[in-house]
Amino acid sequence: MIACRQVLGFLHDGAYEIRTGNREGGIIKVENAIQLLRELNSTKLANNIEQYLLLIK
């Protein structure tokens, strides 16, 4: 449960930072979320988010 909150927090904060102009900080947070998802064996979701991240880089 705590890991899910961390993932959501990283995704939310990262998306907000990317949208408000802090791309580097936002991308780092989204990458942290992707890493946590992989550790939780949610590879499909991690891959989908990674594809999104590649689109906006």
URLINTA-V757389 format. One record per residue. N is the residue number from 1. PSI is psi in whole degrees, 0 to 359 (* if undefined). D_CENTER is the distance of its C-alpha to the mean C-alpha in Angstrom with 2 decimals. Layout:
n = <N	N>
psi = <PSI	PSI>
d_center = <D_CENTER	D_CENTER>
This chain:
n = <1	2	3	4	5	6	7	8	9	10	11	12	13	14	15	16	17	18	19	20	21	22	23	24	25	26	27	28	29	30	31	32	33	34	35	36	37	38	39	40	41	42	43	44	45	46	47	48	49	50	51	52	53	54	55	56	57>
psi = <318	320	323	319	322	316	311	321	314	317	314	308	320	315	319	315	320	316	327	6	350	72	316	312	321	317	320	316	319	321	325	321	318	317	316	320	321	322	332	8	31	61	325	314	319	317	320	317	323	321	318	315	321	327	324	352	*>
d_center = <16.92	15.70	12.82	11.83	12.12	10.01	7.02	8.01	8.74	5.69	4.23	7.90	8.71	6.43	7.75	11.01	11.37	10.91	13.38	15.73	16.14	14.28	12.39	12.38	11.10	8.30	7.30	7.82	5.68	2.40	4.91	5.89	3.88	5.09	8.15	8.81	8.80	11.16	13.16	13.64	14.85	12.58	12.65	13.20	10.11	8.10	10.46	10.18	6.58	7.76	10.84	9.57	8.14	11.62	13.35	12.47	13.12>
